[in-house]
Amino acid sequence: MADRRLQVFSTVARLLSFTKAAEALHMTQPAVTFQIRQLEDHFNTRLFDRTHNRISLTSAGELVKSYAEQIISLYGEMDNNVRKLTGDVLGPLVVGASTTIGEYVAPRLVGAYQAQYPDVAVRLNIANTGSIISMVENNDIDIGIVEGPVNNRNLTMKVCWTDELVVVTAPSHPLAQNDVVDIQSVLEYPFISREEGSGTREVIQDYMAKEGFEIGAMNSIVEFGGPESIKNAVSEGLGVSILSIVTLEKELKLNLLRAMSLTKPITRSFSIVFQRQKFRMRAMEEFLEFAENHFKDKRAVALQS
């Protein structure tokens, strides 16, 4: 209900791009330009300087930006408090998840949340950890769920799950007869790794460094952008890999792959991240609480098994 023109203006001012703003708002670029022109006509002044395919805020634009942010925030606060009073939980809510979490953990979490709060329109974006962090920073998504630590003072991080990375081989591989192997043994075989920017790759690199090895010590033969491609390559005998245990449930049951812990296990945190200063809508607050309880239940089941 807050003036649509202010919402459009605020997005353009943040991204400094009509094209990116149109994508973020799910509008056409001419529609975004029209809204900005209406606002400029209303104030009878330019809000953006447009030169050489680049835009920047004018002095008036900077002033409008500061007030627009306050107005939108106050509207959100009002809407949130009324919904608390009436008990309504409405969306939209945009959640981002890093690749492993997005493919194996988030769908179940989001599905359960959506079942409890059907009036919240949840959209799930999946990318590697670095991209999800950037999306949270740029306010493109409300909440991110990522692998590993997050070192950003502007973001709040809550650890929700402890994951283990395990060595993965084909059932016929020489290492497959072991329950536990050391990293030196893994280095003797061709290695299939994740791409740059992957949280899994970063955790492995940190582990190798702590154990006194360079990442180049691994005989990396190919890189893939997701666990499924890696699992297929490993099952075909192309090499070994290190993957999250949460990605292997089906393959281990069907004996398509073998998994073994390292003598010094690799563990990492799955964390929920969001902007420290971002006003939290009711749907976002409920999701954070729901996710925390979801992972508590998941931990309880894991401890009993």
C-alpha positions in Angstrom: 0.0 0.0 0.0 3.0 2.3 0.3 3.3 4.5 -2.8 4.4 2.2 -5.6 6.4 5.0 -7.1 8.5 5.2 -3.9 9.1 1.4 -3.9 10.2 1.5 -7.6 12.4 4.6 -6.9 14.0 3.1 -3.9 14.9 -0.1 -5.8 16.5 1.9 -8.7 18.3 4.1 -6.2 19.8 1.1 -4.5 20.8 -0.8 -7.7 21.6 2.3 -9.8 20.2 0.4 -12.8 16.7 0.5 -14.4 17.3 -2.9 -15.9 18.3 -4.6 -12.6 15.5 -2.8 -10.8 13.0 -4.1 -13.4 14.3 -7.6 -12.8 14.1 -7.3 -9.0 10.6 -5.9 -9.2 9.3 -8.3 -11.9 8.4 -5.3 -14.1 9.3 -4.2 -17.6 12.0 -1.6 -17.9 9.5 0.9 -19.6 7.2 0.5 -16.6 10.0 1.3 -14.2 11.0 4.3 -16.3 7.4 5.5 -16.3 7.1 5.3 -12.5 10.4 7.3 -12.1 9.2 9.9 -14.6 5.9 10.3 -12.7 7.8 10.9 -9.4 10.1 13.4 -11.1 7.1 15.2 -12.6 5.5 15.3 -9.1 8.6 16.9 -7.6 9.3 18.9 -10.8 13.0 18.0 -10.7 15.3 15.3 -11.9 16.1 12.5 -9.4 18.7 10.7 -11.5 21.5 12.0 -13.7 21.7 9.8 -16.8 25.1 9.9 -18.6 26.9 7.3 -20.8 24.5 4.5 -20.0 25.1 5.0 -16.2 22.8 6.7 -13.7 23.5 8.5 -10.4 21.4 10.2 -7.8 21.0 14.0 -8.0 20.9 16.0 -4.7 17.1 15.8 -4.8 17.3 12.1 -5.5 19.5 11.6 -2.4 17.0 13.5 -0.3 14.0 11.5 -1.7 16.0 8.2 -1.2 16.5 8.9 2.6 12.8 9.7 3.0 11.6 6.9 0.8 13.5 4.4 2.9 11.9 5.7 6.1 8.4 5.7 4.6 8.7 2.2 3.3 10.2 1.0 6.6 7.4 2.7 8.6 4.8 1.2 6.4 6.3 -2.3 6.8 6.4 -1.8 10.6 2.7 -0.7 10.6 1.7 -3.6 8.4 3.7 -6.1 10.6 2.2 -4.9 13.9 -1.4 -5.0 12.5 -0.8 -8.5 11.3 0.5 -9.5 14.7 -2.7 -8.1 16.2 -4.9 -10.0 13.8 -2.8 -13.2 13.6 -2.3 -13.0 9.8 0.9 -14.2 8.3 1.2 -13.1 4.7 4.0 -12.9 2.1 5.8 -12.5 -0.1 9.1 -14.0 1.3 12.2 -14.6 -0.8 14.6 -17.3 0.6 18.0 -18.1 -0.9 19.9 -21.3 -0.3 23.4 -22.4 -1.3 23.6 -25.3 -3.7 23.8 -28.3 -1.3 21.2 -26.8 1.0 19.0 -25.7 -1.8 18.9 -29.1 -3.4 18.7 -31.4 -0.4 17.5 -29.4 2.7 15.6 -26.3 1.7 12.8 -27.9 -0.3 11.6 -29.9 2.6 11.9 -26.9 5.0 10.1 -24.5 2.6 7.4 -27.1 1.8 6.7 -27.6 5.5 6.6 -23.9 6.2 4.3 -23.3 3.2 1.9 -26.0 4.4 1.6 -24.2 7.8 1.4 -20.7 6.3 -0.3 -21.1 2.9 -0.9 -17.3 2.5 2.8 -16.7 2.4 4.2 -16.7 -1.2 7.7 -18.2 -0.8 10.2 -18.0 -3.6 13.4 -20.1 -3.3 16.6 -19.0 -5.1 19.5 -21.4 -5.3 23.1 -20.4 -6.0 26.5 -21.0 -4.6 27.3 -19.6 -1.1 29.1 -16.4 -2.4 26.2 -15.5 -4.6 23.6 -16.0 -1.8 25.6 -13.8 0.6 25.7 -11.1 -2.1 21.9 -11.4 -2.6 21.3 -10.9 1.1 23.7 -7.9 1.2 21.9 -6.3 -1.8 18.5 -7.0 -0.4 17.6 -9.2 -3.4 16.5 -11.9 -0.9 15.1 -11.7 2.6 16.9 -14.7 4.2 19.8 -16.9 3.1 20.7 -20.4 4.3 24.3 -21.1 3.5 27.2 -23.4 4.2 30.1 -22.4 6.5 30.8 -19.2 8.4 29.8 -15.7 7.3 32.2 -12.9 8.0 30.1 -9.8 7.4 29.3 -7.2 10.1 26.1 -6.1 8.3 24.6 -9.6 8.4 23.2 -11.6 11.3 24.1 -15.3 11.3 22.4 -18.1 13.2 23.9 -21.6 13.1 21.1 -24.1 12.5 22.8 -27.4 11.7 26.2 -29.1 11.8 27.0 -31.0 8.6 29.8 -33.6 8.0 31.7 -33.8 4.7 32.6 -37.4 3.8 34.8 -39.1 1.3 32.8 -40.6 -1.5 33.8 -43.4 -3.8 32.3 -46.0 -6.1 31.6 -49.3 -4.3 34.4 -51.1 -6.2 37.0 -48.4 -5.4 40.1 -49.6 -3.3 39.1 -47.1 -0.5 35.5 -48.4 -0.3 36.4 -51.2 2.1 37.2 -48.7 4.9 34.9 -46.9 7.3 37.4 -44.2 8.0 40.3 -42.9 5.8 43.0 -40.3 6.1 43.4 -37.3 3.8 46.7 -38.6 2.5 45.0 -41.7 1.1 42.5 -39.5 -0.7 45.3 -37.5 -2.3 46.5 -40.7 -4.1 43.5 -40.7 -6.4 41.9 -38.5 -9.1 39.7 -35.9 -7.3 36.4 -34.5 -8.5 35.7 -31.1 -7.0 33.1 -28.3 -6.8 33.5 -25.0 -8.6 35.0 -21.7 -7.3 32.6 -19.9 -4.9 31.2 -23.2 -3.6 30.9 -23.4 0.2 31.9 -27.1 0.0 35.1 -26.3 -1.9 36.0 -23.5 0.6 35.6 -25.8 3.6 37.8 -28.5 1.9 40.4 -25.9 1.2 40.4 -24.7 4.8 40.7 -28.3 6.0 43.6 -29.0 3.7 45.4 -25.9 4.8 45.0 -26.9 8.5 46.4 -30.3 7.7 49.4 -28.8 6.0 48.4 -29.4 2.3 48.0 -27.0 -0.5 44.7 -27.4 -2.5 47.0 -28.1 -5.5 48.1 -31.3 -3.8 44.7 -32.8 -4.9 44.8 -34.5 -8.3 41.8 -32.5 -9.4 40.7 -33.8 -12.8 37.3 -31.9 -13.2 35.1 -29.4 -11.5 31.3 -29.5 -11.4 28.7 -26.9 -10.3 26.7 -29.3 -8.1 26.6 -32.5 -6.1 24.5 -34.5 -8.6 27.1 -34.2 -11.4 29.9 -35.2 -8.9 28.0 -38.2 -7.7 27.4 -39.4 -11.2 31.1 -39.1 -12.1 32.2 -40.8 -8.9 29.8 -43.7 -9.4 31.2 -44.2 -12.9 34.7 -44.6 -11.4 36.2 -41.4 -12.6 37.6 -40.5 -9.2 36.8 -39.7 -5.6 35.3 -36.7 -4.0 34.3 -35.1 -0.7 30.6 -34.2 -0.3 28.0 -33.4 2.4 26.4 -36.4 4.0 23.0 -34.9 3.4 23.4 -35.3 -0.4 24.0 -39.1 -0.3 20.9 -40.6 1.3 19.5 -42.2 -1.9 22.8 -43.4 -3.3 23.9 -45.0 -0.1 20.6 -46.9 0.3 20.9 -48.2 -3.3 24.6 -49.0 -2.8 25.5 -46.8 -5.7 28.2 -45.0 -3.7 30.3 -45.6 -0.6 30.9 -42.9 2.0 33.5 -42.8 4.8 34.6 -40.3 7.4 38.1 -38.8 7.5 40.2 -39.6 10.5 39.9 -36.0 11.4 36.3 -35.4 10.3 35.3 -32.3 8.3 32.4 -30.6 9.8 30.7 -27.3 8.9 27.7 -25.2 9.9 24.6 -24.6 7.9 23.7 -21.0 8.8 20.7 -18.7 8.4 21.7 -15.1 7.4 19.8 -11.9 7.1 20.5 -8.2 7.1 21.2 -6.9 10.6 19.4 -3.6 10.0 16.5 -5.0 7.9 13.0 -4.6 9.3 11.6 -8.1 9.7 8.1 -8.7 8.3 5.9 -11.1 10.2 6.4 -13.8 7.5 10.2 -13.5 7.9 10.0 -13.7 11.7 7.8 -16.8 11.5 10.1 -18.4 9.0 13.1 -17.8 11.2 11.4 -19.4 14.2 10.0 -22.2 12.0 13.4 -23.0 10.6 15.0 -23.1 14.0 12.4 -25.6 15.3 12.7 -27.6 12.1 16.5 -28.1 12.5 16.0 -28.8 16.3 13.6 -31.7 15.3 16.1 -32.8 12.7 18.9 -32.9 15.2 16.8 -34.9 17.7 16.0 -37.5 15.1 19.7 -37.7 14.1 20.7 -38.3 17.8 18.1 -41.1 18.2 19.2 -42.9 15.0 
